[in-house]
Amino acid sequence: MLDPALLRHLDFDGDGRLLSHELRQAISWTLATFSDRRGIESGLQSLSARQIAPGGPDGERLARSIDLILERIGKGGGDLALDELRDYAARLAEQPVSSAGILLPDAAGSEELRRFIIDAIRVTGGTPHPSGATGLRVDQGAEFTAGIDPYLQWMSSKPASYGEHSDEIALLIDELARKIDQFFLLGSLSRMDPRLTESIYGIDPFHHSVDADPSFDLSDSEKLDELLDRYPIAPPRVDGRLEQASVDNAKYADSIARLFSLAVEPRWPDSPDVMTEAMWKELARLNAAYSEWIASQPRLTYDAIDPERLSEYRAGTEASKISELAAAAEAEEIGPEAVALVEKALIFQAHILRVAKNFVSFAELYTSDTRAVFETGSLVIDGRYFHLAVRVFDRAKHKQMALTSNMFVLYAVVRDMHGDSLYEVAVPVTSGSIGNLGIGKRGVFLDTECTELDAEIVDTIENPVSLIEAIRAPFNRLGNSLATRIENLGATTEKQVASGSAGGLFGSGNTAGLLAGGGVAVAAIGSAAAFITGTLARIAWWKILLALGALAAAIALPAIIAAALKLRRRDISVILNASGWAINSRMRLTRSLSRFFTQLPGRCYRPPDIIRKSFDAGAEGRPARGYAEDPRAAYPAD
């Protein structure tokens, strides 16, 4: 298995894909970084500063970071393993002050400083800490302190427009301004000429249009909302007075009642239920001043913090204290970047050669003691081992591409012991015959850790598996066709006899006719047999064999040619391409490879080394399900 962090370090541009130029860049960095390359060849899982080339791209920084980490974990001068590095990184991430200068509230030495950090995080938004919590950077603490004075000055300039309900009143005025302006404008029109508003709205402005349009659907809430939005909040008045009691537009009635309660009644207690146009203009003027004040609000707002506490922060030294804490953490010289650099060197040393083998030459695909990184496991089904299996994420897309591989491909769903589907795999059948392989066939899937899982074939791509099977195929089809015809003829005869319609067979309905017809039939068969026997007796035996051979060749030759061409063009790279591996060159399936990927257990069968080693490694405490003893016992070595 490759380390999951490997792809993160190899993906230099962060696009989620590993391309050839990125692998070349990683190889160049690795070769330039290590002076001792024996660890690269052996896949060494540990690292020391002695292996680092001083003149490498990150040589001095990398060597210094390795020595510092070893000192922190008490292994000065030793070798650093990957799990030790990650344990140290986990402990480092839990520190309340990270090496990047990000502080958690727990970093504070006093309750006042802790409260300052919490308030500053709330106001500035903070910065993610390596532990996953939200912390505070030094510059954010300084920004928090610097923003207090502008905020307090802004608050002191707040206009006393409407008192404590200023925000709500401002929202109500913004919502109702268009409708209230419309009401007073209609009142002005009524004073000029009452007929103007009558011609627009009729005698009953709230019902006239509905009566005029018989198709209007009162159950349509959207149309009703449009109607209420179009009509005034109250019938226009010549005196231009808006009385709260006259507001009968249901869409705006509650908002207007709230506006009268919060703004009109406190400001004009003598007329709490009436608003004139002059009163409305006064409210609008106050609202404009309040809106301008809101627009001048500083970027940082401290609404949730008591003003007295803000004054303490402005005069205190909290910002300088967090700066000192961050500086002390940075003096450690081991930050997340240094840990990531050491991890990169460790992982590249252990895995870069194997990645190259799986990315360039595919050496591990053709050896029995290792698994290529794109392999998923082996399928044991129909008495055979199919050793090449790759993951399938979208069967329809995979099958569309795999159709050009000229291979017989099984698609199997892999399930756990509870029957839950885990994933699907594509398994090419490379030798032998199709046998009993088909949809619904069940077997056992051994993953790369040799864990036994259930498998079921759910789809196939049918192509020739071997030349012998291709030769047999047309004769099998011919035999199946003859057998079907004979079965159909026998079934028809059986039905006629069972129904008593023997006359339908011989053309007569009485016993004499039946016997006569039977005699004629026997005589005809005998004559035909005598004629055929006499004819064959006059022909040389080798001519008979030659004719039969010519007939067989005529039947089988087209199928043999087509199968031979497909077998010659079988291409493994298409199967890998369909699973997401961009392989440019073709990977022809030779005769030896076809027997390597598909094996039939026999007396001298020997399972691949990778399976034997997996059973050895997992034998203790993990017995193989379905076997009373080591499953290799059924297949003894040579």
C-alpha positions as CSV (number, residue, x, y, z in Angstrom):
1,M,0.0,0.0,0.0
2,L,1.2,3.5,-0.8
3,D,1.0,6.2,1.9
4,P,-2.1,8.4,1.3
5,A,0.0,11.5,1.8
6,L,2.2,10.6,-1.2
7,L,-0.3,11.8,-3.8
8,R,-0.6,15.1,-1.9
9,H,3.1,15.7,-2.1
10,L,3.4,14.5,-5.7
11,D,0.5,16.7,-6.8
12,F,2.5,19.9,-7.1
13,D,-0.2,22.0,-8.7
14,G,-3.0,20.6,-6.5
15,D,-5.4,19.7,-9.3
16,G,-6.0,16.1,-8.0
17,R,-4.2,14.4,-10.9
18,L,-0.7,12.9,-11.1
19,L,0.9,13.8,-14.4
20,S,4.2,12.7,-15.9
21,H,5.9,16.1,-15.4
22,E,5.0,16.1,-11.7
23,L,6.6,12.6,-11.3
24,R,9.7,13.8,-13.1
25,Q,9.9,16.8,-10.9
26,A,9.5,14.6,-7.8
27,I,12.2,12.2,-9.0
28,S,14.6,15.2,-9.6
29,W,13.9,16.6,-6.2
30,T,14.5,13.2,-4.5
31,L,17.8,12.5,-6.4
32,A,19.1,16.0,-5.5
33,T,18.0,15.8,-1.9
34,F,19.6,12.5,-0.9
35,S,23.3,12.0,-0.9
36,D,22.9,8.3,0.2
37,R,20.4,6.8,-2.3
38,R,20.4,3.2,-0.9
39,G,17.3,4.1,1.1
40,I,15.5,5.0,-2.2
41,E,16.4,1.6,-3.7
42,S,15.3,-0.4,-0.7
43,G,12.3,1.8,0.2
44,L,13.7,2.7,3.6
45,Q,11.0,3.8,6.0
46,S,13.3,5.9,8.3
47,L,15.4,9.0,7.7
48,S,18.5,10.7,9.3
49,A,20.2,14.0,8.6
50,R,23.3,12.1,7.4
51,Q,21.4,11.0,4.2
52,I,20.6,14.6,3.1
53,A,22.8,16.3,0.6
54,P,23.9,19.7,1.9
55,G,23.7,21.2,-1.6
56,G,20.2,20.0,-2.3
57,P,17.2,22.3,-3.0
58,D,16.2,22.1,0.7
59,G,19.2,20.4,2.1
60,E,20.2,22.6,5.0
61,R,16.7,23.3,6.1
62,L,15.7,19.7,5.9
63,A,18.7,18.4,7.8
64,R,18.2,21.0,10.6
65,S,14.5,20.1,10.9
66,I,15.3,16.4,11.2
67,D,17.8,17.0,13.9
68,L,15.5,19.3,15.8
69,I,12.6,16.9,15.7
70,L,14.8,14.0,16.8
71,E,15.9,16.2,19.8
72,R,12.3,17.0,20.7
73,I,11.3,13.3,20.7
74,G,14.5,12.2,22.6
75,K,16.3,10.4,19.7
76,G,19.1,12.9,19.0
77,G,21.5,11.5,16.4
78,G,19.2,8.5,15.5
79,D,16.8,7.8,12.7
80,L,13.3,9.3,12.3
81,A,10.5,7.0,11.3
82,L,7.3,8.3,9.6
83,D,5.0,7.3,12.5
84,E,7.3,9.1,15.0
85,L,7.1,12.2,12.8
86,R,3.3,12.1,12.6
87,D,3.0,11.5,16.4
88,Y,5.2,14.6,16.9
89,A,3.1,16.6,14.4
90,A,-0.1,15.6,16.2
91,R,1.4,16.8,19.5
92,L,2.6,20.0,17.9
93,A,-0.9,20.7,16.4
94,E,-2.4,20.5,19.9
95,Q,-0.1,23.2,21.3
96,P,-2.2,26.3,22.1
97,V,0.3,28.5,20.3
98,S,1.3,27.2,16.9
99,S,4.7,27.8,15.4
100,A,2.9,30.0,12.8
101,G,1.9,32.4,15.5
102,I,-1.8,31.3,15.8
103,L,-3.0,31.4,19.4
104,L,-5.9,29.6,21.0
105,P,-7.6,31.1,24.2
106,D,-5.9,28.3,26.2
107,A,-2.6,30.0,25.5
108,A,-3.4,32.9,27.7
109,G,-1.8,33.1,31.1
110,S,-4.6,35.2,32.6
111,E,-8.3,35.4,32.4
112,E,-8.1,39.0,31.0
113,L,-5.9,37.8,28.1
114,R,-8.1,34.8,27.5
115,R,-11.1,37.1,27.2
116,F,-9.2,39.4,24.9
117,I,-8.4,36.5,22.5
118,I,-12.0,35.2,22.5
119,D,-13.3,38.7,21.7
120,A,-10.7,39.3,19.1
121,I,-11.6,36.0,17.4
122,R,-15.3,36.9,17.4
123,V,-14.7,40.3,15.9
124,T,-12.0,39.5,13.3
125,G,-13.1,36.0,12.4
126,G,-9.8,34.4,13.6
127,T,-7.7,31.9,11.7
128,P,-7.8,28.1,11.6
129,H,-5.4,26.5,14.1
130,P,-3.6,23.3,13.3
131,S,-5.8,21.5,15.8
132,G,-8.9,22.3,13.8
133,A,-10.1,25.0,16.2
134,T,-10.2,28.8,15.4
135,G,-7.3,30.8,16.8
136,L,-6.0,34.3,16.5
137,R,-3.0,35.7,14.6
138,V,-0.8,38.4,16.0
139,D,-1.8,40.8,13.2
140,Q,-5.5,40.1,13.9
141,G,-4.9,41.0,17.6
142,A,-3.3,44.3,16.5
143,E,-6.1,44.9,14.0
144,F,-8.7,44.3,16.8
145,T,-7.1,46.9,19.1
146,A,-6.6,49.5,16.3
147,G,-10.3,49.3,15.3
148,I,-11.6,50.1,18.8
149,D,-11.2,53.9,18.5
150,P,-12.9,54.3,15.1
151,Y,-15.8,52.1,16.3
152,L,-16.3,54.1,19.5
153,Q,-16.2,57.4,17.6
154,W,-18.7,56.0,15.2
155,M,-21.0,54.9,18.0
156,S,-20.8,58.3,19.6
157,S,-22.0,60.0,16.4
158,K,-25.1,57.8,16.2
159,P,-28.1,60.1,15.4
160,A,-30.9,60.0,18.0
161,S,-33.4,59.5,15.3
162,Y,-36.0,57.1,16.8
163,G,-34.4,56.0,20.0
164,E,-33.9,52.3,20.9
165,H,-36.0,51.1,18.0
166,S,-34.0,52.9,15.3
167,D,-32.9,49.8,13.4
168,E,-36.4,48.4,13.2
169,I,-38.0,51.7,12.3
170,A,-35.4,52.2,9.5
171,L,-36.3,48.8,8.1
172,L,-40.1,49.6,8.3
173,I,-39.6,52.9,6.5
174,D,-37.5,51.3,3.7
175,E,-40.3,48.7,3.3
176,L,-43.2,51.1,3.3
177,A,-41.7,54.2,1.6
178,R,-43.0,53.4,-1.9
179,K,-46.6,52.7,-0.7
180,I,-46.9,55.7,1.7
181,D,-45.5,58.0,-1.0
182,Q,-48.1,56.5,-3.4
183,F,-50.9,57.2,-0.9
184,F,-50.0,60.9,-0.4
185,L,-49.6,61.3,-4.2
186,L,-53.1,59.9,-4.8
187,G,-54.4,62.3,-2.2
188,S,-52.9,65.2,-4.1
189,L,-54.6,64.0,-7.2
190,S,-57.9,63.8,-5.4
191,R,-57.6,67.4,-4.3
192,M,-56.9,68.4,-7.9
193,D,-59.8,66.5,-9.4
194,P,-61.6,63.7,-7.6
195,R,-62.5,62.2,-10.9
196,L,-58.8,61.3,-11.5
197,T,-58.7,58.7,-8.8
198,E,-62.3,57.5,-9.6
199,S,-61.3,56.8,-13.2
200,I,-58.3,54.9,-12.0
201,Y,-59.9,52.9,-9.2
202,G,-63.6,53.3,-9.7
203,I,-66.1,53.8,-6.9
204,D,-64.9,50.7,-5.1
205,P,-61.1,50.6,-5.9
206,F,-60.5,47.4,-4.0
207,H,-63.1,45.3,-5.9
208,H,-63.6,47.0,-9.2
209,S,-60.8,45.3,-11.1
210,V,-61.8,41.9,-9.7
211,D,-65.4,42.3,-10.9
212,A,-64.1,43.5,-14.2
213,D,-62.0,40.4,-14.7
214,P,-64.3,37.3,-14.2
215,S,-61.3,35.0,-14.9
216,F,-59.4,36.3,-11.8
217,D,-58.7,33.3,-9.5
218,L,-59.0,34.2,-5.9
219,S,-57.2,31.0,-4.8
220,D,-54.0,32.1,-6.7
221,S,-51.9,33.5,-3.9
222,E,-49.3,35.0,-6.3
223,K,-51.9,36.9,-8.2
224,L,-53.5,38.1,-5.0
225,D,-50.1,39.3,-3.8
226,E,-49.6,41.2,-7.1
227,L,-53.0,42.8,-6.7
228,L,-52.4,44.0,-3.2
229,D,-49.0,45.3,-4.2
230,R,-50.5,47.3,-7.0
231,Y,-53.3,48.9,-5.0
232,P,-52.8,51.6,-2.3
233,I,-52.6,50.9,1.4
234,A,-55.8,52.8,2.0
235,P,-58.4,54.7,-0.1
236,P,-57.0,58.1,-1.1
237,R,-58.4,61.1,0.9
238,V,-58.8,64.7,-0.2
239,D,-57.5,65.9,3.2
240,G,-54.3,63.8,2.7
241,R,-54.5,62.2,6.2
242,L,-53.4,58.6,6.6
243,E,-55.5,57.1,9.4
244,Q,-54.3,53.8,10.8
245,A,-57.9,52.5,11.0
246,S,-58.4,53.1,7.3
247,V,-55.5,50.9,6.2
248,D,-57.2,47.9,4.7
249,N,-54.5,46.5,2.4
250,A,-53.7,43.2,4.2
251,K,-50.2,43.0,2.8
252,Y,-49.0,46.2,4.5
253,A,-51.5,46.5,7.5
254,D,-49.3,44.9,10.1
255,S,-46.1,46.8,9.1
256,I,-48.0,50.2,9.1
257,A,-49.5,49.4,12.5
258,R,-45.9,48.7,13.8
259,L,-44.6,51.9,12.3
260,F,-47.4,54.0,14.0
261,S,-46.6,52.3,17.3
262,L,-42.8,52.8,17.2
263,A,-42.4,56.1,15.4
264,V,-45.6,58.1,15.1
265,E,-47.1,57.7,18.6
266,P,-43.8,58.5,20.6
267,R,-43.0,61.5,18.4
268,W,-46.6,62.9,18.0
269,P,-48.5,61.7,21.1
270,D,-51.4,64.1,20.3
271,S,-52.3,62.3,17.1
272,P,-51.0,58.7,17.5
273,D,-53.4,57.2,14.9
274,V,-53.0,59.8,12.1
275,M,-50.1,60.6,9.8
276,T,-49.9,63.7,7.6
277,E,-47.6,64.2,4.7
278,A,-45.5,66.6,6.7
279,M,-45.1,64.0,9.5
280,W,-44.1,61.4,6.9
281,K,-41.4,63.7,5.4
282,E,-40.0,64.3,8.9
283,L,-39.7,60.6,9.4
284,A,-38.1,60.2,6.0
285,R,-35.6,62.9,6.8
286,L,-34.6,61.3,10.1
287,N,-34.3,57.9,8.3
288,A,-31.9,59.4,5.7
289,A,-29.6,60.6,8.5
290,Y,-29.7,57.3,10.1
291,S,-29.0,55.5,6.8
292,E,-26.0,57.7,6.2
293,W,-24.7,56.8,9.7
294,I,-25.2,53.1,9.0
295,A,-23.3,53.4,5.7
296,S,-20.3,54.9,7.5
297,Q,-20.0,51.9,9.8
298,P,-16.3,50.7,10.3
299,R,-15.4,47.3,8.9
300,L,-14.9,45.8,12.4
301,T,-18.0,45.9,14.7
302,Y,-17.8,45.4,18.4
303,D,-21.6,45.3,19.1
304,A,-21.4,42.2,21.3
305,I,-18.7,43.6,23.6
306,D,-19.4,46.0,26.4
307,P,-18.1,49.6,25.7
308,E,-16.3,49.7,29.1
309,R,-14.4,46.5,28.2
310,L,-13.4,48.0,24.8
311,S,-12.0,51.0,26.7
312,E,-9.9,48.6,28.8
313,Y,-8.6,46.8,25.7
314,R,-7.7,50.1,24.1
315,A,-5.6,51.2,27.1
316,G,-4.2,47.7,27.9
317,T,-1.2,45.6,26.7
318,E,-3.0,42.5,25.5
319,A,-1.9,42.9,21.9
320,S,1.7,43.1,22.9
321,K,1.3,40.0,25.1
322,I,0.0,37.8,22.4
323,S,2.8,39.1,20.1
324,E,5.4,37.9,22.7
325,L,3.7,34.4,23.0
326,A,3.7,34.0,19.2
327,A,7.4,35.1,19.0
328,A,8.3,32.5,21.6
329,A,6.5,29.8,19.6
330,E,8.2,30.8,16.3
331,A,11.6,30.5,18.0
332,E,11.0,26.7,18.2
333,E,12.0,26.7,14.4
334,I,9.8,23.7,13.7
335,G,6.6,24.8,12.0
336,P,4.1,23.0,9.9
337,E,6.1,23.7,6.8
338,A,9.2,22.1,8.2
339,V,7.2,19.0,9.3
340,A,5.7,18.7,5.9
341,L,9.1,19.0,4.2
342,V,10.5,16.1,6.4
343,E,7.4,14.0,5.7
344,K,7.9,14.6,2.0
345,A,11.5,13.4,2.1
346,L,10.5,10.3,4.1
347,I,7.6,9.4,1.8
348,F,9.6,10.0,-1.4
349,Q,12.5,7.9,-0.1
350,A,10.1,5.0,0.8
351,H,7.8,5.1,-2.2
352,I,9.1,7.2,-5.2
353,L,10.8,4.2,-6.8
354,R,7.6,2.1,-6.5
355,V,5.5,4.9,-8.0
356,A,7.8,5.1,-10.9
357,K,7.5,1.3,-11.4
358,N,3.7,1.6,-11.4
359,F,3.6,4.7,-13.5
360,V,6.2,4.0,-16.1
361,S,7.2,0.3,-16.5
362,F,4.4,-1.5,-14.6
363,A,7.0,-3.9,-13.3
364,E,4.8,-4.9,-10.3
365,L,2.0,-6.0,-12.6
366,Y,4.1,-8.8,-14.0
367,T,5.6,-10.1,-10.8
368,S,4.0,-12.7,-8.4
369,D,5.6,-11.3,-5.2
370,T,4.0,-7.8,-5.3
371,R,0.8,-6.1,-6.2
372,A,0.7,-3.0,-8.5
373,V,-0.9,0.0,-6.9
374,F,-3.9,-0.1,-9.2
375,E,-4.7,-3.7,-8.5
376,T,-7.6,-4.5,-6.1
377,G,-7.1,-8.2,-5.5
378,S,-7.9,-11.6,-7.0
379,L,-11.2,-13.3,-7.8
380,V,-11.6,-17.0,-7.1
381,I,-14.6,-18.3,-9.1
382,D,-15.5,-21.3,-11.2
383,G,-12.4,-23.2,-10.0
384,R,-9.9,-20.6,-11.2
385,Y,-7.8,-17.7,-9.9
386,F,-8.2,-14.4,-11.7
387,H,-5.3,-12.3,-10.4
388,L,-5.9,-9.0,-12.2
389,A,-8.8,-7.0,-10.8
390,V,-9.2,-3.2,-11.0
391,R,-11.7,-0.9,-9.3
392,V,-14.7,0.3,-11.3
393,F,-16.3,3.6,-10.3
394,D,-18.8,3.9,-13.1
395,R,-19.6,0.6,-14.8
396,A,-21.4,2.1,-17.8
397,K,-18.5,4.3,-18.7
398,H,-15.9,1.6,-17.9
399,K,-17.7,-0.9,-20.1
400,Q,-18.0,1.6,-23.0
401,M,-14.3,1.9,-23.1
402,A,-13.4,-1.7,-22.2
403,L,-15.4,-2.9,-25.2
404,T,-12.3,-2.1,-27.4
405,S,-10.0,-4.3,-25.3
406,N,-11.0,-7.5,-27.2
407,M,-11.0,-9.3,-23.8
408,F,-13.7,-11.2,-22.0
409,V,-14.3,-9.1,-18.9
410,L,-16.2,-9.9,-15.8
411,Y,-17.8,-7.1,-13.7
412,A,-18.2,-8.3,-10.1
413,V,-19.7,-6.6,-7.1
414,V,-17.7,-7.2,-3.9
415,R,-19.7,-7.5,-0.7
416,D,-18.8,-7.9,3.0
417,M,-19.9,-10.7,5.3
418,H,-23.2,-8.8,5.9
419,G,-24.0,-8.6,2.2
420,D,-23.4,-4.9,1.9
421,S,-21.8,-3.8,-1.4
422,L,-18.3,-2.4,-1.0
423,Y,-17.2,-1.7,-4.5
424,E,-17.1,-3.2,-8.1
425,V,-14.2,-4.6,-9.9
426,A,-13.4,-5.5,-13.5
427,V,-11.7,-8.8,-14.0
428,P,-10.4,-9.9,-17.4
429,V,-10.5,-13.6,-18.3
430,T,-7.3,-14.2,-20.1
431,S,-7.0,-18.0,-20.6
432,G,-8.9,-21.3,-20.4
433,S,-12.6,-21.1,-21.4
434,I,-15.7,-19.2,-20.4
435,G,-16.9,-22.3,-18.6
436,N,-19.8,-21.5,-16.2
437,L,-18.9,-17.8,-15.9
438,G,-22.0,-15.7,-16.3
439,I,-24.2,-13.1,-14.5
440,G,-25.2,-14.3,-11.1
441,K,-22.2,-16.6,-10.6
442,R,-20.8,-16.2,-7.1
443,G,-17.2,-16.5,-5.9
444,V,-14.7,-15.3,-3.4
445,F,-12.7,-12.1,-3.7
446,L,-9.3,-11.7,-2.0
447,D,-8.2,-8.1,-1.6
448,T,-4.6,-6.9,-1.5
449,E,-4.6,-7.7,2.3
450,C,-5.9,-11.2,1.5
451,T,-9.2,-10.5,3.3
452,E,-11.9,-12.8,2.0
453,L,-15.0,-11.1,0.7
454,D,-18.0,-12.3,-1.3
455,A,-18.2,-11.6,-5.0
456,E,-21.0,-11.9,-7.6
457,I,-20.8,-11.4,-11.3
458,V,-23.2,-8.7,-12.4
459,D,-22.2,-8.0,-16.0
460,T,-19.8,-9.3,-18.7
461,I,-18.2,-8.2,-21.9
462,E,-18.1,-11.3,-24.2
463,N,-15.1,-12.0,-26.4
464,P,-13.0,-15.1,-27.3
465,V,-10.9,-16.4,-24.4
466,S,-8.8,-18.9,-26.3
467,L,-8.4,-20.2,-29.8
468,I,-9.6,-23.7,-28.9
469,E,-12.8,-22.3,-27.5
470,A,-13.2,-20.3,-30.7
471,I,-12.9,-23.5,-32.8
472,R,-15.5,-25.3,-30.6
473,A,-17.9,-22.4,-30.6
474,P,-19.6,-22.8,-34.1
475,F,-20.0,-26.6,-33.5
476,N,-21.4,-26.0,-30.1
477,R,-23.9,-23.6,-31.6
478,L,-24.8,-26.0,-34.4
479,G,-25.3,-28.9,-31.8
480,N,-27.4,-26.7,-29.6
481,S,-29.5,-25.7,-32.6
482,L,-30.1,-29.3,-33.7
483,A,-30.9,-30.3,-30.1
484,T,-33.4,-27.5,-29.9
485,R,-35.1,-28.6,-33.1
486,I,-35.3,-32.2,-32.0
487,E,-36.7,-31.2,-28.6
488,N,-39.3,-29.0,-30.3
489,L,-40.2,-31.9,-32.7
490,G,-40.5,-34.3,-29.9
491,A,-42.6,-32.0,-27.8
492,T,-45.0,-31.4,-30.8
493,T,-45.3,-35.2,-31.4
494,E,-45.9,-35.8,-27.7
495,K,-48.7,-33.2,-27.6
496,Q,-50.4,-34.7,-30.7
497,V,-50.3,-38.3,-29.3
498,A,-51.5,-37.1,-25.9
499,S,-54.5,-35.3,-27.5
500,G,-55.4,-38.4,-29.6
501,S,-54.7,-36.8,-33.0
502,A,-52.6,-39.6,-34.4
503,G,-54.2,-39.0,-37.7
504,G,-52.4,-35.7,-37.8
505,L,-49.2,-37.7,-37.9
506,F,-50.1,-40.3,-40.5
507,G,-52.9,-38.8,-42.4
508,S,-55.5,-41.4,-41.3
509,G,-57.8,-41.7,-38.4
510,N,-58.2,-45.6,-38.3
511,T,-55.9,-48.4,-37.2
512,A,-55.5,-49.9,-40.7
513,G,-54.4,-46.6,-42.1
514,L,-52.0,-46.2,-39.2
515,L,-50.4,-49.5,-39.8
516,A,-50.2,-49.0,-43.6
517,G,-48.6,-45.5,-43.0
518,G,-46.1,-47.0,-40.6
519,G,-45.1,-49.7,-43.1
520,V,-44.6,-47.2,-45.8
521,A,-42.5,-45.1,-43.6
522,V,-40.3,-48.0,-42.5
523,A,-39.8,-49.1,-46.1
524,A,-38.8,-45.5,-47.1
525,I,-36.3,-45.3,-44.3
526,G,-34.8,-48.7,-45.3
527,S,-34.6,-47.7,-48.9
528,A,-32.9,-44.4,-48.0
529,A,-30.4,-46.3,-45.7
530,A,-29.6,-48.8,-48.4
531,F,-29.0,-46.0,-51.0
532,I,-26.7,-44.1,-48.6
533,T,-24.8,-47.3,-47.7
534,G,-24.4,-48.3,-51.4
535,T,-23.2,-44.8,-52.3
536,L,-20.7,-44.6,-49.5
537,A,-19.3,-48.1,-50.4
538,R,-18.4,-46.8,-53.9
539,I,-16.5,-43.8,-52.4
540,A,-13.0,-44.1,-51.0
541,W,-12.8,-43.6,-47.2
542,W,-10.2,-40.8,-47.5
543,K,-12.6,-38.8,-49.8
544,I,-15.3,-39.1,-47.1
545,L,-12.9,-37.8,-44.4
546,L,-11.8,-35.0,-46.8
547,A,-15.4,-34.0,-47.4
548,L,-16.2,-33.9,-43.7
549,G,-13.0,-31.9,-43.0
550,A,-13.9,-29.4,-45.7
551,L,-17.4,-29.1,-44.2
552,A,-15.9,-28.6,-40.7
553,A,-13.4,-26.0,-42.0
554,A,-16.2,-24.1,-43.8
555,I,-18.1,-23.9,-40.6
556,A,-15.2,-23.1,-38.2
557,L,-12.7,-21.1,-40.4
558,P,-14.5,-17.7,-40.2
559,A,-14.9,-18.0,-36.5
560,I,-11.3,-19.0,-36.1
561,I,-10.0,-16.1,-38.1
562,A,-12.1,-13.6,-36.2
563,A,-11.1,-15.0,-32.8
564,A,-7.4,-15.1,-33.7
565,L,-7.5,-11.5,-34.7
566,K,-9.3,-10.5,-31.4
567,L,-6.9,-12.6,-29.3
568,R,-3.9,-11.0,-31.0
569,R,-5.3,-7.5,-30.3
570,R,-6.1,-8.0,-26.6
571,D,-5.0,-5.0,-24.7
572,I,-4.7,-4.7,-20.9
573,S,-4.1,-0.9,-21.1
574,V,-7.7,-0.3,-22.2
575,I,-8.9,-1.9,-18.9
576,L,-6.6,0.3,-16.9
577,N,-7.5,3.4,-18.9
578,A,-11.2,2.8,-18.2
579,S,-10.4,2.8,-14.5
580,G,-8.7,6.2,-14.7
581,W,-5.1,5.4,-15.5
582,A,-4.0,7.4,-18.6
583,I,-1.7,4.9,-20.4
584,N,-0.6,5.9,-23.8
585,S,1.2,2.7,-25.0
586,R,-0.6,-0.6,-25.7
587,M,0.0,-3.5,-23.3
588,R,-0.5,-6.6,-25.5
589,L,-1.6,-9.8,-23.8
590,T,0.9,-12.5,-24.7
591,R,0.4,-16.2,-24.2
592,S,2.5,-16.3,-21.1
593,L,0.8,-13.3,-19.6
594,S,-2.6,-14.7,-20.2
595,R,-1.6,-17.8,-18.2
596,F,-0.1,-15.6,-15.5
597,F,-3.3,-13.6,-14.9
598,T,-5.7,-16.5,-15.1
599,Q,-4.6,-19.8,-13.4
600,L,-6.4,-23.1,-13.1
601,P,-5.5,-24.9,-9.8
602,G,-4.3,-28.4,-10.3
603,R,-2.0,-31.0,-8.8
604,C,1.1,-28.9,-9.2
605,Y,-0.6,-25.5,-8.9
606,R,1.3,-22.9,-6.8
607,P,-0.5,-19.7,-5.7
608,P,1.3,-16.5,-6.5
609,D,3.8,-15.4,-3.9
610,I,1.8,-12.3,-3.0
611,I,-1.1,-14.5,-1.8
612,R,1.2,-16.9,0.0
613,K,2.9,-14.0,1.8
614,S,-0.4,-12.4,2.7
615,F,-1.7,-15.7,4.3
616,D,1.6,-16.0,6.2
617,A,1.3,-12.4,7.5
618,G,-2.3,-12.7,8.5
619,A,-2.4,-16.3,9.8
620,E,-2.2,-15.4,13.5
621,G,-5.6,-14.3,14.9
622,R,-7.3,-14.0,11.5
623,P,-8.3,-17.5,10.2
624,A,-9.5,-17.5,6.6
625,R,-13.3,-17.9,6.5
626,G,-14.4,-21.1,4.9
627,Y,-11.1,-23.0,5.4
628,A,-10.4,-25.5,8.2
629,E,-6.7,-25.1,7.7
630,D,-4.2,-23.2,5.5
631,P,-5.8,-23.0,2.1
632,R,-2.5,-23.6,0.4
633,A,-2.7,-27.2,1.5
634,A,-5.2,-27.8,-1.3
635,Y,-2.5,-26.7,-3.8
636,P,0.8,-28.3,-2.9
637,A,4.0,-26.8,-4.2
638,D,6.0,-28.5,-7.0
